[in-house]
Amino acid sequence: MSFKTTLFRALEAADTSFCNGQRVVSKLLDASPEALLKPYVDLADETTLEIQDIVILVDDEGRAYG
């Protein structure tokens, strides 16, 4: 069974997350206008990616599609 949610909700709920094949080791999900930094994830390979809160589809195996 697939379901829709937002990227930030999925990242908050997941015990372990992967992005581009790398484990997410930290994240900042505050997208409010008062936030000093843009939302991002830090990956195990020491890269940082800025992210946006979009609607995603999560499939039966836990894979997400935007």
TARA-V196815 format. One record per pair of residues at least 6 apart in sequence whose ideal C-beta (glycine too) atoms are under 8 Angstrom apart, sorted by sequence separation. I is the first residue (numbers start at 1). GAP is how many residues later the second one is. If there is no record, write none. Layout:
# TARA-V196815
I | GAP
I | GAP
This chain:
# TARA-V196815
11 | 6
17 | 6
18 | 6
42 | 6
43 | 6
58 | 6
59 | 6
10 | 7
16 | 7
17 | 7
28 | 7
30 | 7
31 | 7
41 | 7
57 | 7
58 | 7
16 | 8
31 | 8
40 | 8
41 | 8
56 | 8
57 | 8
28 | 9
30 | 9
40 | 9
56 | 9
57 | 9
17 | 10
29 | 10
40 | 10
41 | 10
56 | 10
28 | 11
39 | 11
40 | 11
55 | 11
27 | 12
28 | 12
38 | 12
39 | 12
54 | 12
11 | 13
27 | 13
39 | 13
27 | 14
39 | 14
26 | 15
27 | 15
11 | 16
26 | 16
12 | 17
24 | 17
25 | 17
11 | 18
24 | 18
25 | 18
24 | 19
25 | 19
23 | 20
24 | 20
8 | 21
22 | 21
23 | 21
31 | 21
19 | 22
22 | 22
31 | 22
8 | 23
20 | 23
22 | 23
17 | 24
19 | 24
29 | 24
22 | 25
20 | 29
11 | 30
19 | 30
8 | 31
7 | 44
7 | 45
8 | 45
7 | 46
10 | 46
6 | 47
7 | 47
6 | 48
7 | 48
10 | 48
6 | 49
7 | 49
5 | 50
6 | 50
4 | 51
5 | 51
4 | 52
4 | 53
5 | 53
3 | 54
4 | 54
10 | 54
2 | 55
3 | 55
2 | 56
2 | 57
7 | 57
2 | 58
1 | 59
7 | 59
